[in-house]
Amino acid sequence: MSITEALGGAEILAPVVVFAVFSLQRWKSGLHAAWREEAEAYRARAERLDEDVARLVAEVQALRRENAQLRAEIRSIWKSSDTESRIT
């Protein structure tokens, strides 16, 4: 194989290698961007879920307070009805 044949092969092979490297790099950057977008979407969803959980916890606490108040009212009504039934 002479130098001329080697240079002729290199002229053909070099652009193919450069094209392959650039294509691979572009594919990697596209893949990186896709994963970044997916991570941002996951983070946004996690933040929304966190806000929903905090809202639900507050709502459950409010319902428990209301439940305790209603139970206290019921107890006081029962006690007063027991007292009235004993009087009559």
C-alpha positions in Angstrom: 0.0 0.0 0.0 1.5 3.2 -1.1 1.2 6.6 0.6 -1.0 7.8 -2.2 -3.5 5.0 -1.6 -3.4 5.7 2.2 -4.1 9.4 1.7 -6.9 8.5 -0.7 -8.5 6.3 2.0 -7.9 8.9 4.6 -9.7 11.5 2.4 -12.8 9.2 2.4 -12.5 8.0 5.9 -11.9 11.4 7.6 -15.2 13.0 6.7 -17.1 9.8 7.7 -15.4 9.8 11.1 -16.0 13.5 11.6 -19.7 13.1 10.6 -20.0 10.1 13.0 -18.4 12.0 15.9 -20.7 15.1 15.3 -23.7 12.9 15.0 -22.9 11.1 18.2 -22.3 14.3 20.0 -25.6 15.7 18.8 -27.4 12.6 19.8 -25.9 12.8 23.3 -26.8 16.4 23.7 -30.4 15.6 22.6 -30.5 12.8 25.1 -29.2 15.0 27.8 -31.8 17.7 27.0 -34.6 15.0 27.1 -33.5 13.7 30.5 -33.2 17.3 31.8 -36.7 18.0 30.6 -38.0 14.8 32.2 -36.2 15.7 35.5 -37.8 19.1 35.5 -41.2 17.7 34.8 -40.7 15.2 37.7 -39.6 17.9 40.0 -42.6 20.1 39.1 -45.0 17.1 39.7 -43.3 16.4 43.0 -43.8 20.0 44.1 -47.4 19.9 43.1 -47.9 16.7 45.0 -46.2 18.1 48.0 -48.5 21.1 48.0 -51.5 18.8 47.6 -50.3 16.7 50.6 -49.8 19.8 52.7 -53.3 21.1 51.8 -54.9 17.7 52.6 -53.1 17.5 55.9 -54.4 20.9 56.9 -57.9 19.9 55.8 -57.8 16.6 57.8 -56.6 18.6 60.9 -59.5 21.0 60.5 -61.9 18.1 60.1 -60.5 16.5 63.3 -60.9 19.8 65.2 -64.5 20.0 64.0 -65.1 16.4 64.9 -63.8 16.9 68.4 -66.1 20.0 68.8 -69.1 18.0 67.6 -68.3 15.2 69.9 -68.1 17.6 72.8 -71.5 19.1 71.8 -73.1 15.7 71.6 -71.7 14.8 75.1 -73.1 18.0 76.6 -76.5 17.3 75.0 -76.5 13.7 76.3 -75.6 14.9 79.8 -78.3 17.6 79.8 -80.9 15.1 78.5 -79.9 12.6 81.2 -80.2 15.4 83.8 -83.6 16.4 82.5 -84.9 12.8 82.5 -83.8 12.4 86.1 -85.6 15.6 87.2 -89.0 14.6 85.6 
